């Protein structure tokens, strides 16, 4: 079952995000806490949204997303920050169902696009996304300011 996340899901969702960080070979970079995720999803002005995949009452997958905006299209879109399904549930259709739920959210709200990033080495995910009809944006390179570089540049 795919449904919108609730405050009761936060502990399981944080655990899944940490599992994703381990899968992506960077667990030391993941510092998300339950309070941070609760505030982001359910605080006074939420800017993060989430869906969960549930099997037999247990949260086994998630999609965390936020709105972006296309100035060329003049409408919002969804940026998928994290999509993760526990290894033992992969191949069951839950990842596809989570992604389809976000696609439906876009269509129902008149959003122009659903986008996300994927690590170059993550062939299973790349193949999954291509099978869904997604295309890589190879002509674009992601840039990021963080940590000391962010603080230095802001000064």
N, C-alpha and C positions, 0 to 999 in steps of 0.2 A: 504494500500500500504506500502510495506517495501522498504526502500531505504537508501543509505549512507547518513550520517548526513552532513549538510552544515553549514557554519558559521551562517546563519540566524536561525538555529535550536537551537543554544546554550542557549538562555534564557529559552526556553521550556524544554530543557534537564536538565538544572540546577534545574528547578522546579520539574521535575520528580525525580531527585536524592534525593531532599529534601523530597518528598512524600514517597519515598522508605525508607528513614531513619526513618520517622514517623511510617510507617508500621512495620519496624523492631524494633520498640520501643526504638530508640536511636537518636531522632532528635537533641539532644544537641551535638552529636558527629560529625554532618555533617556541615562542614564549606566551602564547595565548592562554589566558586564564578564564575560568567560568565567569567571573565578574565582568571582564572585558567583553566577552561575547554576549552576555545577558544585556549589558548596557547598550551595545551596538545594535542588537536585534530588537530590544523591547524598552529602551530608554525613552525619554520624552520626545526626542526627534530622531527616530531610527533612520539610518541611511544604509543599513545592511538588511538583507532579507534572506530567508532560508526556507528550504524544503527538506524533508527527511524521507528516507525509505525505511519502512518498518516491516519486519517479518516476525510473526508470533509475539508481538508486543515489544520487540527489541529494535532500537534504531541501529541500522546496519549500513546506512549510506546517507549522504547529504549533498546538497547543492547550496552554496552560499553565493549571493550575488548582490549587485547594486546597479543603480541606473547610471548610464552614461548619456551623452547627447551628441547627435550628429548635426553640426551646423549646416552641412550641405543638404541633409534631408529635412532639417527643421523639426525633428522629433527625437524622443528618447530611444534608447536601446537598453539592453541588459548586458552587463559585463559579468561573466561567470568567474568568480574568484577561485572557488574550489568545487570540484566534483569528485567524490570519493565513495567507493563501495568496498566494504570489507572483502578480502580475497576469497573467502569461502562462499560469498554470494555473487561473485562475478560470473557472468555468463547466464544469469537468471533473468536478465532484462531490466533490472532495477536501474542501472546507469542510463540506459536508453529511456526509460520512463521518466527519470529525473530531468534529462535533457529535453524530452518532449514536453514536459510540464512547463519548462521555461520558454520553449518555442511557442507554446499555446498562450502563455502570459504575454509574449510579444504580440502575437496576432490579435488577441482579444483587446489589448490596450492600444493598438495602432503603432507599436514600436517598430523601428526600421530594421533592427539587427540584434542578433545574439552573438557575442564574441567572447573569446577566452584565449589564454596562452597555454602552450604545452611545451614541455622540455623536449629538445631535439632528440634525445636518446629514448624517449618513451614511445617506442613503436606500437605496443598494444593500444595505447590511447590514440595515437595518430591514426591507426587503422580504423579504430572505432569511430572517430570523428569523421574520417573520410567516407566511411560506409553510411553515415548519417547525411551525407551531402555537403559537409562543411569543406571549405577550401582554405588552404594556407595563405596568409597574407605575406608572401615571401619578400615583397618589395619594401616591407616595413621592418624597422628594427626597434625593439623596445629599449628605452633608456630609463634609468632610475637614479635619482639622487637619494641618498640615505646616510645615516650616521654622521661622521665627521664632515664628509663632503657636503651634506645638506646643511649642517650648521655653518660651515665656512661660507658657502655660497649665499646663505641668507643674511650674513652680516654686512 
